[in-house]
Amino acid sequence: MMKPSRLFWKLFLAFWLATSLTFLVGLGVLVLGSFRPGDPHLEAILASEEQLLRQFGVESGRQLLTVWEHPGDQAIGVYDSAGQLLAGSPVPQPAYERSVISKDGMALSLRSTHSLGKEGDRGPGRSIPLFIGTVMSALFSGYMAYYLAWPLAYLRRAMSNVAQGRFEARVKPMMGKRRDEIVDLAEDCDRMANQLKLLVEAQQHLLHDISHELRSPLTRMQAAIGLLQQDPARLEMVERIDRESVRMETLIEALLTLARMQGRPESIEREPIDIVEMLSVIVEDAQFEAQMKGCRVSLQACPAFVSRVSGELLYRCFENVIRNAVRYTKPNTTVVVVAEVNLDADYLTVQITDRGPGVENERLQDIFHPFERGLNEASAGFGLGLAIASRAVEMHGGTIVARNEPSGGLTVEISLPRQA
């Protein structure tokens, strides 16, 4: 059982005050509607009649009631102990009755058709509804406050665990069969905790991969420096050091680009650019690299597609994908780049198809993760090109997918919406 929180007491007091006021107002209206104030003239006659009976007897009381001019709905009668009328008018159903001992010692009953409306006419039973209503409102208020407060206490405990790095905390299983907005909030918190767990694990994996990628060129540079110190005439070691430093610089530049896109994407500048024209420039540059393998890169372009984008990032995106296709396509084949605009002219779809070995089906999504390379391509690049391309496309609200072609080869399809 959890200790009641401040929110519980606030909700409890608010509900209790509201229900109590509602009950008291209703009870007050009911009491006022049924209460009839006493008639001062009738009260005086009854008091006088009682005094005459006590001091002078029944005959004096009969004379007073005889001369009293009473309204048609009011009547006063004096009865003996046997229930016989001695003076006044008959009162078959008295609203007021009082026992009186006359001067001659007779036990009389003074009756009236109207009550006096005095405090004595209100019995202790009138406080019972007030007590029951107060207790019931307290029970209802306590239940409602507990119903709303205890899920928030579990949410607070779970978020405290997440803040301390315990991402396995879950809230929804504690809610039972409850179905309301608080359960929806618990599901969102559970998804958030799971997403944070995945992000932290991915970050740790990325740091491990970065340290591994940096360690290899550093080790080779240290070995080259050691050999150069032993034999300064070995100039090829200088070339080795220069090559490894360039490799490290390329890696660091790619990592900085990836970190910049993951950190603050809104800070990246955008400008109107014809993406189809950009593709033609990239394909023309890639053609020189493809000629060294005896391959070609062809572009099947559509009309201009101008969008407000980051030209630097999209240039890197398409360049990485196209150069990756040129690297893996077989000799004497053609890498085909097809650019199409949908009927509404709101999306541009670019397909880059090579004639290479393709990718295992279970790795089609993994190739867009950092440091993911082919199983036999450990020394080819860093595995950051497609990761940068994927992040660049996501920043522009597009999608990027890869699929194997039935005839062989891999197709990477990029869809980009038109940005106003």
ABEGO torsion letter per residue (X at the ends): XBBBBAAAAAAAAAAAAAAAAAAAAAAAAAAAAABBBBBAAAAAAAAAAAAAAAAAEAAAAAAAAAABBBBAABBBBBBBAAGBBABEBBBABBABBBBBBBAAGBBBBBBBABBAGBAAABBAAAAAAAAAAAAAAAAAAAAAAAAAAAAAAAAAAAAAAAAAGBAABBAAAAAEABBBAAAAAAAAAAAAAAAAAAAAAAAAAAAAAAAAAAAAAAAAAAAAAAAAAABAABAAAAAAAAAAAAAAAAAAAAAAAAAAAAABAAABBBBBBBAAAAAAAAAAAAAAAAAAAGBBBBBBBBBBBBBBBBAAAAAAAAAAAAAAAAAABBBGBBBBBBBBBBAAGABBBBBBBBABAEBBAAAAAAAABBGBBBAAAAABEAGAAAAAAAAAAAAAGBBBBBBBBAAEEBBBBBBBBBBX
